[in-house]
Amino acid sequence: MKPLEGMDAFCKRAHYSDTDQRDDRFGRLFGTLPPAYTPKGTLEAIGRKGGPMDGGSGSDRTDSVPVGMVFFGQFLDHDITLDASTTFDSVVDNPGEIANVRTPQLDLDCIYGVGPEAQPYLFSQTGPFAGAKLLTGADNPNQAGERDNDLLRSPNGRAIIGDPRNDENRVISQIQLAIIRFHNHVCDVLHAEEGYEGAELYEHARQETTWHYQWGVVNDFLAVMCGKPLVNRILGCGRSHYCAQVPFIPIEFSVAAYRFGHSMIPMKVQVQKGKPALELFGTILGRGFDALTDPKGVVDWHELLFTPENRQVERAQKLDLTMAGDLLDLPFITNAESSLATRNLLRGNTFLLPGGEKVAAAIGCDQATIDKVVARIVSLGEGIGSYGIPLWLYILAEAEVIGREEENGSTKEGEGLGPVGATIVAETLIGLLELDDHSYLGSNRNWAPRPEWDTLGKLVTAAQP
């Protein structure tokens, strides 16, 4: 007479409803699909250093994706998600119980915190820009290191910013700095053009900054990672799977699809023109949570993103089933699983993610396409595929063997996400914007950016010294 609690998660007829979905919680896109399962030992064998996913120090680069887009993807992730409670040794039956510490809006709260009234220490306090401009290291004459090209820091070296994760490596901290500088540049422009000051200037500058950033996410980041045809179909014909009433972060997005960028990270990155590439986890780029002390760590964004200077921009690694060898033995993890691939795979088990082949069928992929992707994954060996295909592996494999949809109707292998990954990523991010009354897609779909700020490359270099 009394139902067994917990069993319904494994029933093929189970359904996770979004009727009670909250915007400060995670949720599911495919709640009717049963979870896949792969034994821990199999996942560890696939993801180990020297295993089938180890790309070593290879340099198989894309033709069209600048490497800066991968790091921008990390910044974007920090703007919308933070799960601070789950572990690998538990089961997350109902993601609606897991708090998302960040707001699920693309509102740059990692830049602005909760605003100048609640966090005045982030903002200037003098002149017409009081409470409007954000502070950087250049505003702190007693700050150690290369303060003119660094974030604002406290005496112990910690960055004074809205999200501490945006100081975990030098490249992400330089993105944070670039967008702060862009906001301050917008303040200068609006003050000169409209005469705005103080709180009024802050509100107008925040909206301009945020909307240009959102425009770049849709028309630059999603276009290159998911393909322009898919993005245009979603904008023109609506979303088919992310159909919630409130904005939330689906676990199929956060635990699987949006982790595609891990395959595209190179082991070395050239951040300055004519200078040697630097180790991603070396002492210059890998050192986070401390002041910038080496001028070699200053990122020239003309080198990492497409800008009007038309530099020879470094490209990202191909999107496939391999990862840079350093990511399979992370040097900063010494007392836990150190392979990023294995961590991603274990997390899929924890969150009861459905199999990739089941999700592919649910979004309408034909069986021949699914079989092609599954065959590539099974070729990894180690018994993979016996219990369903881990969703993250499926998304990487379809990017490798199918690839990004192109405007001429073809697909380009390794250049971007295939149909499953692209659908989840694009529908989620566009959905977050369309469900936000303060975004440009949620409040003014006729808005257009200024031409001088209409790409991510232009945005992050607008105020670069």
matplotlib code that plots the C-alpha trace (Angstrom):
import matplotlib.pyplot as plt

x = [0.0, 3.0, 5.3, 9.0, 10.7, 13.6, 12.7, 10.8, 14.1, 15.0, 11.6, 11.2, 7.9, 9.3, 8.7, 10.4, 8.0, 9.1, 5.8, 7.5, 10.8, 12.7, 15.2, 17.7, 17.7, 18.9, 16.4, 16.0, 15.3, 14.6, 12.8, 11.0, 14.2, 15.7, 19.3, 22.2, 24.9, 28.5, 30.7, 33.2, 36.1, 35.1, 34.9, 38.3, 39.9, 38.5, 39.5, 42.9, 46.1, 47.5, 44.1, 41.9, 41.0, 44.5, 45.4, 48.9, 50.5, 49.0, 48.1, 45.1, 43.5, 40.1, 39.9, 37.3, 37.3, 39.6, 41.1, 39.8, 36.2, 37.0, 38.0, 35.0, 32.9, 34.4, 33.6, 30.0, 29.6, 30.7, 28.1, 25.2, 26.1, 27.7, 26.9, 28.6, 26.9, 27.1, 29.9, 30.8, 29.8, 26.1, 23.0, 21.2, 17.6, 16.0, 18.2, 15.5, 16.8, 20.3, 20.9, 22.4, 24.5, 24.6, 21.6, 20.6, 20.5, 23.3, 23.4, 27.2, 26.6, 30.2, 31.2, 28.7, 28.1, 24.9, 25.6, 27.1, 24.7, 25.4, 29.0, 30.4, 34.0, 33.8, 33.1, 34.6, 33.5, 34.6, 33.5, 30.8, 31.7, 31.0, 29.0, 29.2, 32.7, 34.2, 37.6, 40.7, 44.3, 45.1, 43.0, 45.0, 48.5, 49.7, 48.8, 51.7, 52.8, 51.6, 48.6, 47.9, 47.0, 45.4, 42.2, 41.7, 43.2, 43.3, 46.6, 46.7, 46.5, 42.9, 40.8, 38.0, 35.4, 31.8, 32.9, 36.2, 36.4, 37.2, 40.7, 41.4, 43.8, 45.4, 43.4, 40.0, 41.1, 42.1, 38.7, 37.2, 39.5, 38.6, 34.9, 35.3, 37.3, 34.6, 32.0, 34.1, 34.6, 30.8, 30.6, 32.9, 30.9, 27.5, 28.8, 30.1, 27.1, 24.2, 25.7, 24.7, 26.4, 26.3, 23.5, 21.8, 25.1, 25.6, 22.2, 22.5, 26.1, 25.2, 22.4, 24.6, 27.5, 25.2, 23.2, 26.4, 27.7, 24.5, 24.5, 28.0, 26.9, 24.1, 25.6, 29.3, 29.8, 26.8, 27.2, 30.7, 30.1, 26.7, 26.4, 24.5, 21.7, 20.6, 20.8, 18.7, 16.1, 15.7, 15.4, 12.9, 10.9, 11.2, 12.7, 11.6, 13.1, 14.0, 10.3, 10.3, 8.2, 11.1, 14.8, 16.8, 20.0, 19.3, 21.7, 22.0, 23.5, 25.7, 26.9, 27.4, 26.8, 28.5, 31.6, 32.4, 35.1, 37.3, 38.2, 39.2, 41.7, 45.3, 48.2, 49.9, 48.5, 50.2, 48.9, 51.2, 52.2, 55.6, 56.1, 56.4, 53.3, 52.9, 51.9, 48.3, 49.1, 52.6, 53.7, 52.6, 49.1, 48.2, 48.9, 45.6, 44.2, 47.2, 48.5, 49.9, 53.6, 55.0, 54.2, 54.2, 50.8, 49.1, 46.7, 46.5, 43.0, 43.8, 45.9, 43.0, 39.9, 39.0, 39.2, 39.4, 43.2, 43.0, 45.9, 46.9, 44.6, 45.5, 42.8, 41.2, 41.8, 39.4, 36.2, 36.5, 36.9, 40.5, 41.7, 45.1, 47.2, 47.6, 43.8, 43.9, 46.2, 45.4, 48.5, 46.4, 44.4, 46.5, 44.0, 41.1, 40.4, 42.8, 41.5, 39.1, 37.6, 36.9, 35.5, 33.0, 32.0, 31.5, 29.4, 27.1, 26.4, 25.8, 23.2, 21.4, 21.9, 20.1, 22.2, 23.4, 21.7, 18.4, 18.6, 19.6, 16.5, 14.4, 15.5, 14.8, 18.2, 17.9, 19.1, 21.9, 23.4, 23.1, 24.7, 27.6, 28.2, 27.8, 30.2, 32.9, 32.4, 32.4, 35.8, 37.2, 37.1, 37.0, 33.4, 31.8, 28.3, 27.0, 24.8, 24.0, 26.3, 27.4, 25.9, 29.1, 30.9, 28.1, 28.3, 32.1, 31.8, 29.1, 31.1, 34.0, 32.1, 29.3, 30.3, 28.8, 26.0, 27.2, 25.2, 25.5, 23.7, 26.9, 28.5, 32.1, 33.7, 35.5, 34.7, 31.7, 28.9, 26.8, 22.9, 22.5, 25.2, 24.3, 20.5, 21.1, 23.6, 21.8, 18.3, 19.5, 21.4, 18.8, 16.0, 17.8, 17.8, 14.2, 12.9, 14.7, 12.7, 15.9, 17.8, 17.7, 15.8, 13.4, 12.6, 13.5, 14.0, 14.4, 17.6, 20.8, 24.4, 26.7, 28.8, 32.0, 31.0, 29.1, 31.5, 33.2, 36.6, 35.6, 34.0, 37.1, 39.5, 37.4, 39.3, 42.5, 45.6]
y = [0.0, 2.3, 3.0, 2.3, 5.7, 6.1, 3.3, 5.4, 7.0, 3.7, 3.0, 3.6, 5.3, 7.7, 11.4, 14.3, 17.2, 20.8, 22.2, 22.9, 23.9, 26.8, 29.1, 28.5, 24.7, 22.3, 20.2, 17.7, 18.1, 14.4, 13.3, 10.4, 8.6, 6.0, 6.6, 4.8, 3.2, 2.2, 0.6, 2.8, 0.7, 1.0, 4.8, 5.0, 2.8, 5.0, 8.3, 7.4, 9.1, 6.9, 5.5, 5.7, 9.3, 10.6, 12.9, 13.5, 16.7, 16.4, 19.6, 18.7, 22.1, 23.3, 25.5, 28.0, 28.1, 30.5, 29.1, 32.1, 30.8, 27.8, 30.0, 32.3, 29.2, 28.7, 32.3, 31.8, 28.7, 30.6, 33.2, 30.7, 27.7, 26.6, 23.3, 23.4, 20.4, 17.1, 14.5, 11.4, 9.0, 9.7, 9.6, 12.7, 11.4, 14.8, 17.7, 20.1, 19.7, 20.8, 24.5, 26.6, 29.2, 31.4, 33.0, 31.1, 34.3, 35.6, 38.7, 39.0, 38.8, 37.4, 40.9, 43.1, 41.0, 42.3, 45.9, 49.1, 49.5, 46.0, 45.7, 49.2, 47.9, 46.7, 50.2, 53.7, 56.1, 59.5, 61.9, 61.4, 57.6, 57.0, 53.8, 53.2, 52.2, 48.9, 48.9, 47.1, 46.7, 49.9, 51.7, 50.2, 51.9, 49.6, 46.4, 44.0, 42.8, 44.0, 45.8, 47.9, 44.6, 42.8, 42.5, 44.4, 42.4, 42.4, 42.4, 38.5, 38.5, 37.3, 39.0, 41.2, 40.1, 38.7, 35.0, 33.8, 31.0, 33.7, 33.9, 30.1, 30.5, 33.5, 33.3, 33.3, 36.2, 38.2, 37.6, 38.9, 42.0, 42.5, 42.6, 44.9, 47.2, 47.0, 48.1, 51.0, 52.0, 51.9, 54.2, 56.7, 56.5, 57.0, 59.8, 61.6, 61.0, 61.3, 63.0, 60.1, 60.0, 57.9, 55.4, 56.3, 55.8, 52.4, 51.1, 52.2, 50.9, 47.6, 47.0, 48.0, 45.8, 42.8, 43.0, 43.2, 40.2, 38.3, 39.2, 37.8, 34.5, 34.0, 35.3, 34.5, 31.8, 29.6, 30.2, 28.8, 26.0, 24.8, 26.1, 29.1, 27.0, 25.4, 28.8, 30.4, 27.6, 27.9, 31.7, 31.5, 28.3, 28.0, 25.6, 21.9, 20.5, 23.4, 24.3, 25.3, 28.2, 29.6, 29.6, 26.7, 24.8, 21.3, 18.6, 17.2, 20.6, 21.2, 17.6, 16.5, 18.7, 21.9, 20.0, 19.7, 22.4, 20.0, 18.3, 21.6, 22.8, 22.7, 22.0, 25.2, 28.7, 31.6, 34.8, 37.4, 38.2, 36.7, 35.1, 31.4, 29.4, 28.8, 25.7, 25.9, 24.5, 26.1, 28.7, 31.7, 30.7, 28.0, 30.0, 31.3, 33.1, 35.4, 38.6, 38.8, 39.0, 38.1, 40.4, 37.3, 36.4, 39.4, 38.2, 40.0, 39.1, 39.9, 36.7, 34.5, 35.8, 37.1, 40.9, 43.7, 43.4, 40.1, 38.5, 34.8, 33.7, 30.4, 27.8, 25.4, 21.7, 19.5, 18.6, 14.8, 11.9, 12.9, 15.4, 17.0, 14.7, 17.2, 17.2, 13.5, 14.0, 17.5, 18.7, 20.6, 17.5, 15.3, 13.5, 12.7, 11.6, 13.6, 12.8, 15.4, 12.8, 10.3, 13.0, 14.0, 10.3, 9.6, 12.7, 11.3, 8.2, 10.4, 12.5, 9.5, 10.9, 9.0, 7.3, 9.4, 7.1, 7.5, 11.3, 11.2, 9.2, 11.6, 14.6, 12.9, 11.6, 8.8, 5.3, 5.2, 8.4, 7.0, 3.7, 5.5, 7.5, 4.4, 2.4, 5.0, 4.9, 1.1, 1.2, 2.7, -0.8, -1.4, -2.8, 0.6, 0.6, -2.5, -0.4, 2.5, 5.2, 8.0, 11.2, 13.2, 10.5, 10.5, 14.2, 14.2, 11.2, 12.8, 16.0, 13.8, 11.7, 14.1, 17.6, 21.0, 21.9, 24.3, 26.9, 25.0, 22.0, 19.9, 19.0, 19.6, 17.0, 18.1, 21.8, 22.0, 20.1, 17.6, 17.5, 16.2, 18.5, 21.5, 21.2, 20.9, 23.8, 26.2, 25.6, 26.0, 29.2, 30.8, 29.6, 31.3, 34.5, 34.3, 33.6, 36.5, 39.8, 41.8, 40.2, 41.6, 38.5, 38.6, 42.4, 43.9, 41.5, 44.5, 45.6, 45.6, 46.1, 48.9, 47.7, 48.5, 46.0, 43.3, 40.4, 38.9, 39.8, 43.5, 43.5, 42.2, 44.4, 47.6, 48.9, 46.8, 49.0]
z = [0.0, 0.6, -2.5, -2.2, -2.2, -4.6, -6.9, -9.4, -10.6, -12.3, -13.9, -17.6, -17.0, -14.4, -15.1, -13.6, -13.9, -14.1, -12.8, -9.4, -11.0, -9.2, -10.8, -7.9, -8.5, -11.2, -13.2, -16.1, -19.8, -20.4, -17.3, -18.9, -19.9, -17.6, -16.3, -17.9, -15.8, -16.3, -13.6, -11.9, -13.0, -16.7, -16.4, -14.7, -17.4, -20.2, -18.5, -17.1, -18.3, -21.1, -21.8, -24.9, -24.3, -23.9, -26.7, -25.2, -26.5, -29.9, -31.8, -34.0, -34.2, -35.5, -38.6, -37.2, -33.4, -31.7, -28.5, -26.6, -27.2, -25.0, -22.0, -22.7, -22.3, -18.8, -17.9, -19.2, -17.1, -14.0, -14.7, -14.6, -12.5, -9.2, -7.5, -4.2, -2.5, -4.6, -4.5, -6.5, -3.8, -3.8, -6.1, -7.1, -7.7, -7.8, -9.1, -8.1, -4.5, -5.5, -5.1, -7.9, -6.1, -9.1, -10.8, -13.9, -15.9, -18.1, -16.0, -15.3, -11.5, -11.5, -12.5, -10.6, -7.5, -6.0, -7.0, -5.7, -2.7, -1.2, -2.3, -2.6, -2.3, -5.9, -7.2, -7.5, -4.8, -6.3, -9.0, -11.6, -11.8, -8.1, -7.8, -11.5, -12.5, -11.3, -9.6, -11.0, -9.7, -11.5, -8.8, -5.9, -5.8, -3.0, -4.8, -5.5, -8.9, -12.3, -10.8, -14.0, -15.8, -12.9, -10.9, -7.7, -4.9, -1.1, 0.8, 0.8, -3.0, -3.3, -6.1, -5.0, -7.5, -7.7, -8.2, -6.9, -9.5, -12.1, -10.6, -10.7, -13.7, -15.4, -18.6, -16.8, -14.6, -17.6, -19.1, -15.9, -16.1, -19.8, -19.2, -16.2, -18.4, -21.1, -18.5, -17.5, -21.2, -21.6, -18.6, -20.3, -23.5, -21.9, -19.6, -22.7, -24.9, -22.4, -19.3, -17.0, -13.6, -10.4, -10.0, -13.3, -15.2, -13.5, -14.5, -18.1, -18.4, -16.8, -19.3, -22.3, -21.1, -20.3, -23.5, -25.7, -23.8, -24.3, -28.0, -28.2, -26.5, -29.1, -32.3, -31.7, -29.1, -30.0, -33.7, -33.7, -31.2, -32.2, -35.8, -37.1, -38.8, -35.5, -33.6, -36.3, -36.1, -32.4, -32.6, -35.4, -34.6, -30.9, -28.4, -28.5, -25.3, -23.0, -22.4, -18.7, -17.3, -15.2, -16.2, -14.6, -15.4, -16.8, -15.5, -19.1, -19.9, -16.8, -16.2, -19.8, -22.8, -21.6, -20.6, -24.4, -24.0, -22.0, -25.3, -27.0, -24.4, -25.7, -23.3, -24.3, -25.2, -26.8, -25.1, -26.5, -30.1, -31.1, -27.7, -26.9, -26.0, -22.2, -20.4, -19.3, -15.9, -15.7, -13.2, -15.4, -16.7, -14.2, -11.0, -9.7, -6.7, -6.4, -7.9, -11.4, -11.0, -14.4, -17.4, -19.6, -18.1, -19.5, -22.2, -25.5, -26.6, -30.3, -30.1, -28.8, -30.4, -33.9, -33.8, -36.4, -36.2, -38.2, -36.3, -36.8, -34.0, -32.2, -32.7, -30.2, -30.3, -32.4, -30.5, -30.2, -27.8, -26.8, -24.3, -23.6, -21.5, -18.7, -18.1, -17.3, -14.4, -13.0, -11.0, -8.5, -7.4, -5.1, -2.8, -5.1, -8.7, -10.9, -14.4, -15.6, -18.0, -15.2, -13.0, -15.8, -16.3, -12.6, -12.3, -15.0, -12.9, -9.8, -11.5, -13.1, -16.6, -19.4, -22.1, -25.0, -27.5, -25.7, -25.7, -29.4, -30.2, -28.1, -30.1, -33.4, -34.6, -37.2, -36.1, -38.7, -37.1, -33.6, -34.6, -36.2, -33.0, -30.7, -32.9, -32.3, -28.5, -28.4, -30.2, -27.0, -25.5, -21.8, -22.0, -22.7, -24.0, -22.2, -19.9, -22.1, -23.4, -21.0, -22.3, -22.1, -24.2, -26.8, -27.2, -27.8, -30.2, -32.3, -32.6, -33.9, -36.4, -37.4, -36.2, -36.5, -38.9, -41.6, -43.5, -46.8, -45.3, -44.7, -41.3, -40.3, -38.1, -35.0, -35.5, -33.1, -31.5, -33.2, -33.1, -29.5, -27.9, -30.0, -29.2, -25.4, -25.3, -27.6, -26.3, -22.7, -23.2, -25.5, -23.2, -20.2, -22.1, -23.4, -19.9, -18.4, -18.4, -18.2, -21.1, -24.6, -25.9, -23.0, -23.0, -26.4, -29.4, -31.7, -29.9, -31.9, -30.6, -31.5, -34.5, -32.6, -29.9, -31.8, -31.3, -28.3, -29.8, -30.1, -26.6, -24.8, -26.7, -26.6, -23.6, -23.8, -23.4]

ax = plt.figure().add_subplot(projection="3d")
ax.plot(x, y, z, "-o")
ax.set_aspect("equal")
plt.show()
